[in-house]
Amino acid sequence: MDVKEETMAAFELFDARKQASTIEVAELPQASVLVPLFVRSGKIHTLMTQRSEQLRVGAGEVCFPGGKRDPSDKDEVHTALREAHEEIGLLPGDVHVTCKLLPIISKNAIIVTPVVGFIPESFLAHPNPAEVSAVFTVPLDLFIGPTASPKATLVPSLSFDFVEPHTGARYHIWGLTAMVAFVVASIALKTKAEGHETFNAEGLMSMLRQGLQQRMRTPSKL
């Protein structure tokens, strides 16, 4: 198998669409993010955005394309694809959806479902300036390194700094976005985080499931 096929096979084990869910999340607002992956020079990369400075919430923050679920959305995947189209002009038909991961609860008590999909390496983004100020790509192995510091919380204090090699632009990736990137990298690269030899993708997903179940049992603490 080539790199793309191997990565897709790795995600099959963690696809929430193929697992019976016992976690009820309907009582909280829901959102989805699309984690677009592609292969460049034999390595997996992901595409990220920087939110517009004009936005009232999260202005200037780095994130994956995504947003809150609309009543007309069929499911979490539909939300992620719709938002990516609206934000960066990515056509839903150009996304090979690979996996829907377990949701994560944001600091604002929103259920966020990461949807992983492959896109063409040749994709050229057309960002909506009202929502997005920049679009850039990052090697996925950035998120498996000494700065990765997973903890037993829903949104660990992960943060990563990335310098775009062609423009010199600097991006700080933190919070839920960093957590999603870490989860995706842990699964896609099938490796342990540097400096955390006992930590792996299976352990991470178990931690997230337990944390989500605990938070849903204690809504007053959200």
Phi, psi and chi 1 to 4 in degrees:
 res  aa     phi    psi   chi1   chi2   chi3   chi4
   1 MET       -  148.4  -67.3 -170.0  -67.5      -
   2 ASP   -84.9 -179.2   60.2   19.1      -      -
   3 VAL   -60.3  -43.7  174.0      -      -      -
   4 LYS   -63.2  -46.3  179.0  178.3  177.0  179.8
   5 GLU   -63.9  -40.4  -69.1  173.9  -24.9      -
   6 GLU   -63.6  -40.4  -70.8 -180.0   -5.5      -
   7 THR   -67.6  -42.9  -56.6      -      -      -
   8 MET   -62.0  -39.7  -68.1  174.5   62.1      -
   9 ALA   -65.0  -36.7      -      -      -      -
  10 ALA   -64.1  -36.7      -      -      -      -
  11 PHE   -74.2  -22.0  -83.8  106.5      -      -
  12 GLU   -57.0  -34.7  -74.6 -173.8    5.8      -
  13 LEU   -69.6  -16.7  -61.9  173.6      -      -
  14 PHE  -117.5   11.5  -59.4   94.1      -      -
  15 ASP   -76.2  112.9 -167.3  -13.4      -      -
  16 ALA   -65.0  -20.0      -      -      -      -
  17 ARG   -67.4  -21.0  -63.9  174.6  -61.7  176.4
  18 LYS  -104.8    8.4  -59.1  177.9 -178.8  179.2
  19 GLN  -120.9  143.6  -58.1  173.7   10.9      -
  20 ALA   -74.6  121.5      -      -      -      -
  21 SER   -94.5  134.7  175.8      -      -      -
  22 THR  -112.9   12.7   57.9      -      -      -
  23 ILE  -105.0  120.2  -56.0  173.8      -      -
  24 GLU   -91.1  118.4  178.0   57.9   54.2      -
  25 VAL  -119.6    3.3  -61.6      -      -      -
  26 ALA   -64.0  -22.8      -      -      -      -
  27 GLU   -75.4  -12.0   65.0 -135.0   49.8      -
  28 LEU  -109.2  153.2  -67.0  178.8      -      -
  29 PRO   -58.3  146.5  -19.8   30.8      -      -
  30 GLN  -122.9  150.0  -62.5 -170.6   44.8      -
  31 ALA  -147.1  165.4      -      -      -      -
  32 SER  -136.6  151.2  -64.2      -      -      -
  33 VAL  -126.2  145.8  -64.5      -      -      -
  34 LEU   -99.4  128.4  179.0   67.4      -      -
  35 VAL  -103.7   95.9 -176.4      -      -      -
  36 PRO   -81.0  124.1   -5.9   24.3      -      -
  37 LEU  -112.7  153.0  -57.8  179.8      -      -
  38 PHE  -157.3  162.4   62.9   92.0      -      -
  39 VAL  -103.3  129.2 -179.3      -      -      -
  40 ARG  -135.4  123.2  174.7  178.9  -68.1  162.8
  41 SER    52.9   39.1  -58.6      -      -      -
  42 GLY    80.0    5.1      -      -      -      -
  43 LYS  -122.6  147.7  -65.0  179.7   62.8  176.0
  44 ILE   -79.6  130.5  -57.8  -66.8      -      -
  45 HIS  -121.7  163.4  -70.7   64.2      -      -
  46 THR  -129.9  157.0 -171.5      -      -      -
  47 LEU  -105.6  134.2 -179.9  147.6      -      -
  48 MET  -131.6  166.6  -50.9 -173.9   82.6      -
  49 THR  -130.0  160.7   68.5      -      -      -
  50 GLN  -114.6  127.7 -175.0  173.7   43.5      -
  51 ARG   -68.8  148.7  -69.9  168.6   61.2   84.8
  52 SER   -61.6  145.0  169.6      -      -      -
  53 GLU   -70.9  -11.2  -66.3  -71.2   -8.7      -
  54 GLN   -82.5  -12.7  -57.8  172.4   11.7      -
  55 LEU   -73.5  147.3  -64.4  173.2      -      -
  56 ARG   -77.1  -29.1  -68.1 -176.5  -62.5  174.3
  57 VAL  -119.3  128.6  178.4      -      -      -
  58 GLY    67.6   28.3      -      -      -      -
  59 ALA   -58.8  130.9      -      -      -      -
  60 GLY    79.6   -2.3      -      -      -      -
  61 GLU   -79.7  151.3  -67.9 -177.5    3.2      -
  62 VAL   -84.9  138.7  170.3      -      -      -
  63 CYS  -155.9  174.9   59.8      -      -      -
  64 PHE   -91.7  154.6  -69.9  106.2      -      -
  65 PRO   -56.4  136.2  -20.8   32.0      -      -
  66 GLY   164.2 -179.4      -      -      -      -
  67 GLY   173.8 -172.1      -      -      -      -
  68 LYS   -71.8  151.4  -69.9 -174.9  178.3 -179.2
  69 ARG   -74.0  133.3 -177.4  170.8 -178.0  172.2
  70 ASP   -89.7  152.2  -78.0   -9.0      -      -
  71 PRO   -56.9  -28.1  -25.2   34.5      -      -
  72 SER   -82.1   -9.8   60.2      -      -      -
  73 ASP   -70.6  135.5  -68.7  -19.5      -      -
  74 LYS   -72.2  -37.2  -66.1 -175.5  -65.1 -175.3
  75 ASP  -163.8 -172.8   52.1   27.0      -      -
  76 GLU   -65.2  -36.0  -62.9   92.4  -18.0      -
  77 VAL   -64.3  -43.2  173.0      -      -      -
  78 HIS   -60.4  -40.9 -172.3  -89.6      -      -
  79 THR   -60.4  -47.7  -59.1      -      -      -
  80 ALA   -61.9  -43.8      -      -      -      -
  81 LEU   -68.4  -40.4  -63.7  178.3      -      -
  82 ARG   -62.9  -46.1  175.4 -176.9   54.4   76.5
  83 GLU   -65.1  -39.2  -72.7  -76.2  -14.3      -
  84 ALA   -64.4  -37.8      -      -      -      -
  85 HIS   -64.9  -44.1 -176.1 -147.4      -      -
  86 GLU   -67.7  -35.9  -66.5  175.1    0.0      -
  87 GLU   -85.4  -41.6  -68.0 -178.0    7.3      -
  88 ILE  -129.5    7.5   60.5  173.6      -      -
  89 GLY    74.7   20.7      -      -      -      -
  90 LEU   -82.3  117.9  177.4   60.4      -      -
  91 LEU   -70.8  134.8  -64.5  174.7      -      -
  92 PRO   -54.2  -35.1  -27.6   36.0      -      -
  93 GLY   -68.3  -14.7      -      -      -      -
  94 ASP   -92.2    4.6  -73.1  -20.6      -      -
  95 VAL  -110.2  121.8 -177.4      -      -      -
  96 HIS   -93.4   95.4 -175.1  167.2      -      -
  97 VAL   -65.6  125.9  174.9      -      -      -
  98 THR  -106.1  -35.1  -57.1      -      -      -
  99 CYS  -163.1  144.1  176.5      -      -      -
 100 LYS  -112.1  115.3 -175.5 -174.8   81.5  171.1
 101 LEU   -84.9  168.8  -66.1  171.8      -      -
 102 LEU   -59.0  143.5  -77.6  174.0      -      -
 103 PRO   -71.9  159.2   25.7  -33.6      -      -
 104 ILE  -125.0  143.0  -58.7  172.9      -      -
 105 ILE   -90.2  125.4  -61.0 -177.2      -      -
 106 SER   -77.4  171.3   75.2      -      -      -
 107 LYS   -64.6  -19.0   62.5 -177.8  178.9 -178.6
 108 ASN   -97.3   17.0  -61.7  -41.6      -      -
 109 ALA    61.2   44.3      -      -      -      -
 110 ILE  -113.4  133.9  -63.1  173.9      -      -
 111 ILE   -77.8  114.2  -63.5  -71.8      -      -
 112 VAL  -110.5  119.6 -179.6      -      -      -
 113 THR  -103.1  117.5  -60.6      -      -      -
 114 PRO   -78.7  130.7  -13.0   29.7      -      -
 115 VAL  -115.1  123.6  175.9      -      -      -
 116 VAL  -102.5  133.6 -178.1      -      -      -
 117 GLY  -152.7  151.0      -      -      -      -
 118 PHE   -91.1  140.4  -87.4   88.2      -      -
 119 ILE  -125.1  162.0   64.7  173.1      -      -
 120 PRO   -64.0  140.7  -19.5   32.0      -      -
 121 GLU   -60.1  -28.6 -179.8 -169.5   -1.8      -
 122 SER   -80.8   -0.8   59.1      -      -      -
 123 PHE   -57.5  131.6  168.3   69.5      -      -
 124 LEU  -112.5  118.6  -65.9  177.0      -      -
 125 ALA   -73.8  146.4      -      -      -      -
 126 HIS  -124.4   81.4  -62.2  -78.2      -      -
 127 PRO   -66.1  141.9   21.8  -31.3      -      -
 128 ASN   -79.2  111.0  177.6   -7.8      -      -
 129 PRO   -62.4  -19.8   22.0  -32.9      -      -
 130 ALA   -71.9  -21.7      -      -      -      -
 131 GLU  -119.1  -29.9  -60.5 -172.8   59.8      -
 132 VAL  -129.1  130.6  175.9      -      -      -
 133 SER  -100.9  -21.3   62.3      -      -      -
 134 ALA  -156.8  149.4      -      -      -      -
 135 VAL  -127.8  131.8  179.3      -      -      -
 136 PHE  -147.7  164.3   59.7  100.5      -      -
 137 THR  -117.8  149.5   61.5      -      -      -
 138 VAL  -135.1  134.3 -176.4      -      -      -
 139 PRO   -63.3  132.7  -16.2   28.3      -      -
 140 LEU   -64.6  -25.9 -157.5   58.7      -      -
 141 ASP   -71.1   -6.4   58.1   11.8      -      -
 142 LEU   -57.8  -33.0  171.1   75.8      -      -
 143 PHE   -88.8    3.8  -55.3  109.3      -      -
 144 ILE  -120.5   91.1  -58.2  -68.7      -      -
 145 GLY  -164.7 -172.4      -      -      -      -
 146 PRO   -64.8  -19.9   21.5  -32.4      -      -
 147 THR   -81.3  -12.0   56.6      -      -      -
 148 ALA   -75.7  122.7      -      -      -      -
 149 SER  -135.3   75.4  179.9      -      -      -
 150 PRO   -66.1  141.4   24.6  -33.0      -      -
 151 LYS  -133.6  164.3  -59.1  175.4 -176.3  176.9
 152 ALA   -82.0   57.9      -      -      -      -
 153 THR  -133.7  165.2   59.1      -      -      -
 154 LEU   -68.7  -39.3 -106.6   66.0      -      -
 155 VAL  -124.7   84.8 -176.1      -      -      -
 156 PRO   -60.3  164.7  -21.6   33.6      -      -
 157 SER   -82.2   60.6  -59.4      -      -      -
 158 LEU   -88.4  143.9  -70.1  172.1      -      -
 159 SER  -154.6  146.8   65.8      -      -      -
 160 PHE  -138.7  144.0  -53.8   90.9      -      -
 161 ASP  -113.8  134.4  -68.3  -58.3      -      -
 162 PHE  -132.8  133.0  175.8   69.8      -      -
 163 VAL  -109.5  118.3  179.3      -      -      -
 164 GLU   -66.0  119.5 -148.6  -70.6  -37.7      -
 165 PRO   -64.6  -27.2   22.2  -32.6      -      -
 166 HIS   -88.3  -35.1  -58.7  -66.7      -      -
 167 THR  -105.2  -18.8   65.6      -      -      -
 168 GLY    78.8    3.6      -      -      -      -
 169 ALA   -64.9  140.1      -      -      -      -
 170 ARG  -107.8  135.7  -64.7  177.5  177.4  -89.5
 171 TYR  -129.4  136.1  -61.1   99.7      -      -
 172 HIS  -107.7  120.0 -177.0   61.5      -      -
 173 ILE  -110.1  120.4  -54.6  162.5      -      -
 174 TRP  -148.2  178.5   64.6  -75.4      -      -
 175 GLY    62.6 -142.5      -      -      -      -
 176 LEU   -61.6  -37.5 -173.8  141.3      -      -
 177 THR   -61.6  -42.6  -61.8      -      -      -
 178 ALA   -64.5  -37.5      -      -      -      -
 179 MET   -64.6  -45.9 -177.5   62.4 -170.0      -
 180 VAL   -61.2  -44.0  170.6      -      -      -
 181 ALA   -61.7  -39.7      -      -      -      -
 182 PHE   -65.6  -42.9 -179.8   78.9      -      -
 183 VAL   -60.6  -49.7  169.4      -      -      -
 184 VAL   -61.8  -44.0  170.9      -      -      -
 185 ALA   -64.5  -39.7      -      -      -      -
 186 SER   -60.7  -39.4  -62.7      -      -      -
 187 ILE   -77.6  -48.6  -64.2  172.2      -      -
 188 ALA   -64.3  -40.1      -      -      -      -
 189 LEU   -90.5   -9.1  -57.1  179.8      -      -
 190 LYS    48.7   46.8  -65.2 -176.3  -68.5 -173.5
 191 THR  -137.4  161.8 -173.9      -      -      -
 192 LYS   -86.8  147.0  -64.0  175.4 -179.1  177.3
 193 ALA   -62.9  135.4      -      -      -      -
 194 GLU   -58.8  128.1 -174.5  175.6  -31.3      -
 195 GLY    87.5   -0.6      -      -      -      -
 196 HIS  -134.7   70.4  -61.5  -86.3      -      -
 197 GLU   -66.3  -20.2  -65.4  -56.0  -42.2      -
 198 THR   -94.7    3.7   61.8      -      -      -
 199 PHE  -106.0  128.3 -163.0   84.1      -      -
 200 ASN  -142.9  178.7   54.8   30.7      -      -
 201 ALA   -61.7  -41.2      -      -      -      -
 202 GLU   -61.5  -44.0  -70.7   81.7   -0.2      -
 203 GLY   -65.1  -36.9      -      -      -      -
 204 LEU   -64.4  -46.8  173.9   61.5      -      -
 205 MET   -66.2  -35.2  -62.0  -53.1  -69.3      -
 206 SER   -64.2  -41.0  176.2      -      -      -
 207 MET   -63.2  -42.7 -179.8 -167.3   77.7      -
 208 LEU   -65.8  -41.4  -70.4  175.8      -      -
 209 ARG   -63.0  -45.5  177.7  176.9  -71.4  -82.9
 210 GLN   -64.1  -41.0  -68.2  173.7    8.1      -
 211 GLY   -65.4  -40.3      -      -      -      -
 212 LEU   -64.8  -43.8 -179.2   60.1      -      -
 213 GLN   -62.1  -40.2  -70.1  172.1  -30.7      -
 214 GLN   -65.9  -42.4 -179.9  178.8    3.6      -
 215 ARG   -66.1  -36.7  -70.1  -70.3  -68.8  -86.2
 216 MET   -71.6  -23.6  -65.3  -49.9  -60.7      -
 217 ARG   -81.2  -16.2  -72.6 -163.1  -61.3  -93.8
 218 THR  -128.5   65.6   55.8      -      -      -
 219 PRO   -62.1  -25.1   22.4  -33.5      -      -
 220 SER   -67.9  -16.2   62.0      -      -      -
 221 LYS   -93.9   -1.6  -64.7 -178.2  179.9 -179.5
 222 LEU   -69.8      -  -67.6  176.2      -      -
